[in-house]
Amino acid sequence: MSKIIVDNIESTGTTVTVNDALSATSVTGLSASSLTTGTLPNAQLADGHILQVKYAKKTDTFSTTSTSYVDLTDLSVSITPTSTSSKILVSWSVETGQANNASHLYLIVARDSTDDIFVADSAGSRTGASNVGNMVNAESEMQILSNSFLDSPSTTSATTYKLRIKSSNGTEVFVN
């Protein structure tokens, strides 16, 4: 087997190809934006970079009369944090409604099987939720419930975020 040892490689063109067996501790003068193939380890990226984006969109309707939280179909995403210090920004905007103002619609964001990661404090008989929908008039109306939450899941395992809703008294509530 032959071996060539050099201290410096200089390109006279626009492309330098190195096989995957190269194990360098330092490469200087190369911008990450110049790479067209391959990957950089996450440890090489500066803090504050967005590494993953996940998205869910509901294209049909959903309704429930449940007074216990139920999953909103099609509104969940799974993401795998790259380190235990990763932050996950969860944002949502959901069009909701009820048949009358005799009930409230409660919406929460859940991480895996934990429903209380972003729930307002509740006092007495009040129900804590991430959002609450309440009709102003005693008619069928729609309203948009929006919010966002910065989570610190402290894991590198796949993590699922989902939206869940319930009715305050069994009156039908809707998501369009």
N, C-alpha and C positions, 0 to 999 in steps of 0.2 A: 504494500500500500504506500502511495506517495503522499507527501504532506507539504503544503506550502504555508509558510508563516510570514505574515506581513504586519507592519505597524500601521499602514495607511493605505486605503483604497480610494482612488479618485476616478470618477466617471468622465468620459469625454462626450458622452451622449446624454440622453434623457432617462435611460433605464439602467438600473443595476439589479441583477437578479441574484439572490442568495438562497441556497436550498434550506429546507426546514431544520437541518441538523445544526445550523449555526446557533451557538449559545454565547451571546455577547452580553456583557453586563452593562455596556454603555454604547449607545450610538448617538453621535452628535451631528448637528446640522441637518436633521431630518424632521420635517414638520409632520405631525400626525395627519393633517389634512391632505398631505401628499400621498398617503398610503391608499392604494386602490384595492388591495386584497389583504387578508390577514386580520388579526385582532390585537388590540392592546389590552393588557391586564388592567382590571379596574383600579388596582393600586397605583397605576401610572397616571390616572386622571385626577385633576385638581378637585377639591371639594366643591359642591354646589352644582355639579353637572347633572343634567337629566339623562339617565341611562336607559330608562324604559318608559314607554307610554302605552297604556291599555285603554280600551274604549268599548262601551256597550251601548247599544241603541235599541229601543223598543219600537217595533213597527206595527204592533197590533194593540188591542185594548185588553184591559184586565179589570176584574171586579171581584169584590169579596164582601161577605157579611161577617167575617170572623172577628171576634173580639180579642183574639190572640194574634200575635204577629205572624204573618205568612210572607214567604219570599215573593217578590215581584219577578215573574218569569222574564227571562232575557236581560235582566239588569244586574248581572254579576260579572266580575272579572277576577282572574287569578294572576298574581304577579309573584315573582321570586326575587326577594331583596338580595342584593349582592353582598351585603355585610349586615351585621347585627346593629349597626348604627344608621342604617338606611332610613330615610323618611319617605313616606308615601302620602302624596296629596290626592285626596279623594274629593271629587266635585260632582254635583248632580243638579239636574233641573228636570222636574217631573210635572206634567200637567195632570191635575187631580180634580176630583169633584165628588159631590154627594147629591142625593135626590132632594134633600131639604136641609135646613140648618138645625135639625133636631139631633144631629150627630157631629162628631169631629172625626177627621181622618188623621191618624198618627203615622208618621214615617220615621224609620230609623235606618242608620247605616250599620251594618254588622261586619265583623271580621271573623271568618270561619264560623264557629258556633257561639261567638260572644256578641250579644246584642247591645251591650252598654258601653261601647267604646266612645261614642259621641252622643250623649243623651243629657239634656238639660236636667238640672236638679228639680225634684218634684216635692212639693210640700202638701201635707194632708192628703186629700183625695185626688190631687192633680196628677196627671200622667206625664212622666218625662218622655221626651222624644227629641229627635233631631230636627223635625219640622212638624207643625200642626196645621191642618187645613180646616177652616171653619167658614161656612157660607154666611155672607152678610145678610142676604135676603132669604126668605123662606121659599126659594125657587131652586131649580136645578141650575147650578153655575159651575164653571171650571176656574181653577186657579193654579198658578205655577208655584211649586215649592222648590226652592233652590238653596244650596248651602255648600260649604266645603269644609274639609277637616284635614289637618296634617297629623298623620299617624306615625308612631314609632313602634313597629311590631316587634323589634328586638329578635329577629330570626333570619335565617337564610333559607328557610323552607318555603315552598309555594304557599301563598296566602291568598284566600278568596275574600273579596269584599262584595257585599250585596245589599240591595235595598229591600226593606221589609215594611209592610203596612198592616194596619188593623183599623177597624171601626170602633168608635167609642161605645156603641150600644146595639150593634147588630144591623143597623141600617146599611144598605148597600153603598159602598164607596168605589170609586172608579179611578183608573189611570188610563189616559189616552196617549 
